[in-house]
Amino acid sequence: MALYAELHRHLGGSVVPRVLWRYFQRHKSDIASRFADYPGFEDFYTKPRNTLDEYLELHTLVESVQTVETLPYFIYRLLRGAYIFENLAYLELRYTPYLRTPEHLTQSERIEKMAEIVDVVGKASQIPEYPIVTSQILCMHSRLPYEVNKAIVDLAVQNPKYVCAVDVAGGDSYYAERLSEWAKLYEYALEKGVKTTGHLYETTAGCYPDLLPYLMRIGHGIQIPLLYPELLKEVAQRGQCLEVCPTTYSKTGTLQDIRQLKTVFDRCFEAGVDIAICTDNAGLHNVRLPFEYENLLTNDIIGFQQLQACQDAAFKHAFAWRYGKRPASLLNGLLHSEDADVSVLNEHRV
């Protein structure tokens, strides 16, 4: 039984096209009516964009329908697919809770509502028939004010049962004017015992070395080995792991050819920097984690031994997993015991 860990998946981008289309047909006919049929919607939803900003606009389409009432609907289908089709044992879902609160409320009212969102996501993720160990990463956002982002970190501090880390997202080109602010928020999170990751060095416009010391993992980080390989030594010394999401870079126009990632993997392996292979937005790409593996192999970007190392690195760097390796030996023992119960995986939360 091959079981995998997914460290970088956005809740908004995780909804596969068919599930979202059926939801629109049943509950949002005004949105569904914009498209002649499902193939037309799928093409719009999954086609490559010219820039990261254009790509991120798609998140608003899903965020608008992910509410307190509907989140259990989407999460159930997400975990069902992840368990059946991807063999996931562990999944970290990241999102900005503020963007799932009603827009007509005041800022302070929306901040108060965020705790309910975290609770709903946490409870909806506990599904006995799909025993994936799950945890949440709460994303600060480059377009949100300091007060909201501070409240997001506070929410992570207050909810260790469901939340394992904080992140910053929303387009890395927008961090520049607020670098001291992000550093302050990350420092505060670390002081409170909250783990950290962040969308950094994804694009050539998002390279901020001053933020690297605050991160335990680096969201994407591909421009480090591509443009700034001299930083790899420091990354290795800190024990930081890159969350590399191969399909994303062709969907956002960041890379022209996926084979450019060979340099990323080769330089990281040479420098002793771990890489976890992730999907980022499996729904927007209509690509599941095993295909990311296969695509890297068939394009001769990595070999099977490197793939194994990346799969193991995902468990090693998982924020809410007790063990630094894949659970194959654990499961083999369970499946041959008298009281075998795979749901015991859910007990392996930090």
C-alpha positions as CSV (number, residue, x, y, z in Angstrom):
1,M,0.0,0.0,0.0
2,A,1.6,3.2,-1.2
3,L,0.7,6.2,1.0
4,Y,1.7,9.8,0.4
5,A,1.8,13.1,2.2
6,E,0.6,16.4,0.6
7,L,2.1,19.5,2.2
8,H,0.9,22.3,-0.2
9,R,-2.7,22.3,-1.3
10,H,-5.0,25.2,-1.2
11,L,-8.6,24.7,-0.1
12,G,-9.9,27.0,-2.8
13,G,-7.9,25.4,-5.6
14,S,-8.6,21.9,-4.4
15,V,-12.1,21.5,-5.8
16,V,-11.9,19.4,-9.0
17,P,-13.8,20.9,-12.0
18,R,-16.6,18.3,-12.1
19,V,-17.5,18.8,-8.4
20,L,-17.5,22.6,-8.8
21,W,-19.6,22.4,-12.0
22,R,-22.2,20.2,-10.3
23,Y,-22.4,22.6,-7.4
24,F,-22.9,25.5,-9.7
25,Q,-25.6,23.7,-11.6
26,R,-27.5,22.9,-8.4
27,H,-27.0,26.0,-6.4
28,K,-25.5,28.8,-8.6
29,S,-27.3,28.7,-11.9
30,D,-26.2,32.2,-12.6
31,I,-22.6,31.1,-12.7
32,A,-23.3,27.9,-14.6
33,S,-25.2,29.8,-17.3
34,R,-22.0,31.6,-18.3
35,F,-20.8,28.4,-19.9
36,A,-22.4,26.4,-22.7
37,D,-21.6,23.0,-21.1
38,Y,-19.2,21.3,-18.8
39,P,-16.3,21.0,-21.3
40,G,-16.5,24.8,-21.8
41,F,-16.3,25.3,-18.0
42,E,-13.5,22.8,-17.5
43,D,-11.4,24.5,-20.3
44,F,-11.9,27.9,-18.6
45,Y,-11.2,26.6,-15.1
46,T,-8.0,24.6,-15.9
47,K,-6.4,26.4,-18.9
48,P,-3.0,28.0,-18.3
49,R,-2.8,31.7,-17.4
50,N,-0.2,34.3,-18.5
51,T,0.7,35.5,-15.0
52,L,0.5,34.5,-11.4
53,D,-1.9,37.4,-10.7
54,E,-4.3,36.2,-13.5
55,Y,-4.1,32.7,-12.1
56,L,-4.9,33.7,-8.6
57,E,-8.1,35.4,-9.7
58,L,-9.6,32.0,-10.2
59,H,-9.4,31.4,-6.4
60,T,-12.1,34.1,-6.0
61,L,-14.5,32.0,-8.0
62,V,-14.3,29.2,-5.4
63,E,-13.9,31.3,-2.3
64,S,-17.2,33.0,-3.0
65,V,-19.0,29.7,-2.6
66,Q,-16.9,28.2,0.3
67,T,-19.0,29.3,3.2
68,V,-19.7,28.0,6.7
69,E,-22.7,26.1,5.2
70,T,-21.0,24.7,2.1
71,L,-17.5,23.9,3.3
72,P,-18.4,20.4,4.6
73,Y,-19.8,19.6,1.1
74,F,-16.5,20.5,-0.6
75,I,-14.2,19.0,2.0
76,Y,-16.0,15.6,2.0
77,R,-15.5,15.3,-1.8
78,L,-11.9,16.6,-1.5
79,L,-11.0,13.9,1.1
80,R,-12.9,11.2,-0.7
81,G,-10.9,11.8,-3.9
82,A,-7.6,12.2,-2.0
83,Y,-8.0,8.9,-0.2
84,I,-9.4,6.8,-3.1
85,F,-7.5,8.3,-6.1
86,E,-4.3,9.6,-4.5
87,N,-3.6,7.3,-1.6
88,L,-3.0,10.2,0.8
89,A,-2.2,9.4,4.4
90,Y,-1.6,13.0,5.3
91,L,-2.9,16.3,4.0
92,E,-2.3,19.9,5.0
93,L,-5.0,22.3,3.7
94,R,-4.2,25.9,3.5
95,Y,-6.5,28.9,3.0
96,T,-7.3,32.4,4.2
97,P,-10.2,32.1,6.7
98,Y,-11.1,35.7,6.4
99,L,-12.0,35.2,2.7
100,R,-14.6,32.6,3.7
101,T,-16.6,35.0,5.9
102,P,-19.5,37.1,4.6
103,E,-18.4,40.2,2.7
104,H,-21.2,42.4,3.9
105,L,-19.9,42.3,7.5
106,T,-17.5,44.8,8.9
107,Q,-13.9,43.9,9.2
108,S,-14.1,43.2,13.0
109,E,-17.2,41.1,12.5
110,R,-15.5,39.1,9.8
111,I,-12.4,38.6,12.1
112,E,-14.8,37.2,14.7
113,K,-16.3,34.8,12.2
114,M,-12.9,33.3,11.3
115,A,-12.9,31.0,14.3
116,E,-16.1,29.3,13.1
117,I,-14.6,28.7,9.7
118,V,-11.5,26.9,11.3
119,D,-13.8,24.8,13.5
120,V,-16.0,23.8,10.5
121,V,-13.1,22.9,8.4
122,G,-11.5,20.9,11.2
123,K,-14.7,18.9,12.0
124,A,-15.6,18.3,8.4
125,S,-12.1,16.9,7.8
126,Q,-12.7,14.0,10.3
127,I,-14.3,11.4,8.1
128,P,-14.0,7.8,9.4
129,E,-14.3,6.1,6.0
130,Y,-11.5,8.3,4.6
131,P,-8.9,8.2,7.5
132,I,-6.5,10.9,6.3
133,V,-4.6,12.8,8.9
134,T,-5.4,16.4,8.2
135,S,-4.4,19.8,9.5
136,Q,-4.8,23.4,8.5
137,I,-2.4,26.1,7.5
138,L,-3.9,29.5,7.8
139,C,-2.8,32.0,5.2
140,M,-2.1,35.6,5.8
141,H,-2.7,37.5,2.6
142,S,-0.7,40.2,0.8
143,R,-3.9,42.2,0.0
144,L,-5.2,42.1,3.6
145,P,-4.4,44.8,6.3
146,Y,-2.1,44.1,9.2
147,E,-5.0,43.8,11.7
148,V,-6.5,41.0,9.8
149,N,-3.2,39.1,9.2
150,K,-2.4,39.5,12.9
151,A,-5.8,38.0,13.8
152,I,-5.1,35.1,11.5
153,V,-1.9,34.3,13.4
154,D,-3.7,34.7,16.7
155,L,-6.3,32.2,15.4
156,A,-3.6,29.7,14.6
157,V,-2.2,30.2,18.2
158,Q,-5.6,29.5,19.7
159,N,-6.4,26.4,17.6
160,P,-3.5,23.9,17.9
161,K,-6.0,21.1,17.5
162,Y,-6.8,22.0,13.9
163,V,-4.1,24.4,12.8
164,C,-0.4,23.4,12.3
165,A,1.1,26.5,10.7
166,V,0.7,29.9,9.2
167,D,1.6,31.0,5.6
168,V,1.6,34.2,3.6
169,A,-0.1,34.1,0.1
170,G,-1.8,36.3,-2.3
171,G,1.0,37.0,-4.8
172,D,4.6,37.3,-3.8
173,S,5.3,40.4,-5.8
174,Y,3.2,42.4,-3.3
175,Y,5.3,41.6,-0.3
176,A,8.0,44.2,-0.9
177,E,6.4,47.3,0.6
178,R,5.5,45.3,3.8
179,L,8.6,43.2,4.5
180,S,9.0,44.4,8.0
181,E,5.4,43.7,8.7
182,W,5.7,40.1,7.5
183,A,8.9,39.6,9.5
184,K,7.1,40.9,12.6
185,L,4.1,38.6,12.1
186,Y,6.3,35.5,11.5
187,E,8.5,36.3,14.5
188,Y,5.3,36.6,16.6
189,A,4.1,33.2,15.3
190,L,7.3,31.5,16.1
191,E,7.4,33.0,19.6
192,K,3.9,31.5,20.1
193,G,5.0,28.1,18.9
194,V,3.3,28.2,15.6
195,K,5.1,26.6,12.7
196,T,5.7,28.6,9.5
197,T,5.9,28.4,5.7
198,G,5.4,31.0,3.1
199,H,5.0,31.6,-0.7
200,L,8.5,32.8,-1.5
201,Y,10.9,32.6,-4.4
202,E,8.0,31.3,-6.6
203,T,8.4,34.0,-9.2
204,T,11.4,36.2,-10.1
205,A,9.5,39.1,-8.5
206,G,9.1,37.3,-5.1
207,C,12.6,36.8,-4.0
208,Y,13.1,38.2,-0.4
209,P,16.1,36.8,1.4
210,D,15.2,38.7,4.6
211,L,12.1,36.5,5.1
212,L,13.9,33.2,4.7
213,P,15.1,32.9,8.3
214,Y,11.5,33.0,9.6
215,L,10.3,30.0,7.6
216,M,10.5,26.3,8.5
217,R,9.4,25.4,5.0
218,I,9.5,27.4,1.8
219,G,6.4,27.5,-0.4
220,H,7.7,26.8,-3.9
221,G,11.1,28.4,-3.6
222,I,12.2,27.3,-7.1
223,Q,14.0,30.6,-7.9
224,I,16.5,29.8,-5.1
225,P,18.2,26.9,-7.0
226,L,17.4,28.5,-10.4
227,L,18.7,32.1,-9.8
228,Y,20.3,32.2,-6.3
229,P,22.0,28.8,-5.8
230,E,24.4,30.4,-3.4
231,L,21.5,30.5,-0.9
232,L,21.1,26.7,-0.9
233,K,23.8,26.2,1.7
234,E,21.9,28.4,4.2
235,V,18.6,26.7,3.3
236,A,20.2,23.3,4.0
237,Q,21.7,24.4,7.3
238,R,18.3,25.6,8.5
239,G,16.8,22.3,7.5
240,Q,14.2,24.0,5.3
241,C,12.2,22.0,2.8
242,L,11.0,23.4,-0.6
243,E,7.3,22.7,-1.4
244,V,7.7,22.3,-5.2
245,C,4.4,22.2,-7.2
246,P,5.4,21.2,-10.8
247,T,2.2,21.8,-12.7
248,T,1.7,25.2,-11.2
249,Y,4.6,26.8,-13.0
250,S,3.3,26.0,-16.4
251,K,-0.2,27.2,-15.4
252,T,1.1,30.5,-14.2
253,G,3.6,31.2,-16.9
254,T,6.4,31.1,-14.3
255,L,8.3,28.4,-16.3
256,Q,8.1,27.8,-20.1
257,D,8.9,24.1,-19.8
258,I,8.5,21.7,-16.9
259,R,12.0,20.3,-17.7
260,Q,13.5,23.5,-16.3
261,L,12.7,21.9,-12.9
262,K,15.5,19.4,-13.4
263,T,18.0,22.1,-12.4
264,V,15.9,22.7,-9.3
265,F,16.0,19.1,-8.2
266,D,19.6,18.5,-9.2
267,R,20.9,21.5,-7.3
268,C,18.8,20.8,-4.2
269,F,19.9,17.2,-4.0
270,E,23.5,18.2,-4.5
271,A,23.2,20.8,-1.7
272,G,21.3,18.5,0.7
273,V,18.0,20.5,0.5
274,D,14.8,18.5,0.8
275,I,12.0,18.8,-1.6
276,A,8.4,17.8,-1.1
277,I,6.5,17.3,-4.3
278,C,3.0,18.9,-4.0
279,T,0.0,19.8,-6.2
280,D,-0.8,23.4,-4.9
281,N,-4.2,23.6,-6.6
282,A,-5.1,20.1,-7.7
283,G,-8.6,21.2,-8.8
284,L,-7.5,24.1,-10.9
285,H,-5.0,21.9,-12.6
286,N,-7.2,18.8,-12.7
287,V,-4.1,16.9,-11.7
288,R,-3.7,14.7,-8.7
289,L,-0.5,14.0,-6.8
290,P,0.5,10.7,-8.4
291,F,0.4,12.4,-11.8
292,E,2.8,15.0,-10.5
293,Y,5.2,12.1,-9.6
294,E,4.7,10.4,-13.0
295,N,5.1,13.6,-15.0
296,L,8.5,14.3,-13.3
297,L,9.6,10.8,-14.0
298,T,8.5,10.6,-17.6
299,N,10.2,13.9,-18.4
300,D,13.4,12.6,-16.9
301,I,13.5,15.4,-14.3
302,I,14.0,12.9,-11.4
303,G,14.6,9.2,-11.1
304,F,12.8,6.7,-8.9
305,Q,15.4,7.0,-6.1
306,Q,14.9,10.8,-6.0
307,L,11.1,10.3,-6.1
308,Q,11.4,8.1,-3.0
309,A,13.5,10.7,-1.3
310,C,10.9,13.4,-2.0
311,Q,8.1,11.2,-0.8
312,D,9.9,10.6,2.4
313,A,10.8,14.3,2.8
314,A,7.1,15.1,2.7
315,F,6.5,13.0,5.9
316,K,9.8,14.2,7.5
317,H,8.7,17.9,7.1
318,A,5.0,17.4,7.7
319,F,3.9,19.8,10.5
320,A,1.4,17.6,12.2
321,W,2.7,14.1,11.6
322,R,4.5,12.3,14.4
323,Y,6.9,10.3,12.4
324,G,9.7,11.4,10.0
325,K,9.0,8.6,7.4
326,R,6.2,7.1,5.4
327,P,3.7,5.0,7.3
328,A,4.2,1.8,5.2
329,S,5.8,-0.2,8.0
330,L,3.2,1.1,10.5
331,L,0.3,0.0,8.2
332,N,1.8,-3.4,7.4
333,G,1.9,-4.1,11.1
334,L,-1.7,-2.9,11.6
335,L,-3.0,-4.8,8.6
336,H,-1.5,-8.1,9.9
337,S,-2.6,-7.6,13.5
338,E,-5.8,-9.0,15.1
339,D,-7.3,-5.6,15.7
340,A,-6.2,-4.0,12.5
341,D,-7.8,-0.6,12.0
342,V,-6.4,1.8,9.4
343,S,-8.3,4.6,11.1
344,V,-5.5,4.6,13.7
345,L,-3.7,6.9,11.3
346,N,-5.8,9.7,12.7
347,E,-4.1,9.3,16.1
348,H,-0.8,10.2,14.6
349,R,-1.2,13.9,15.0
350,V,1.4,15.9,16.9
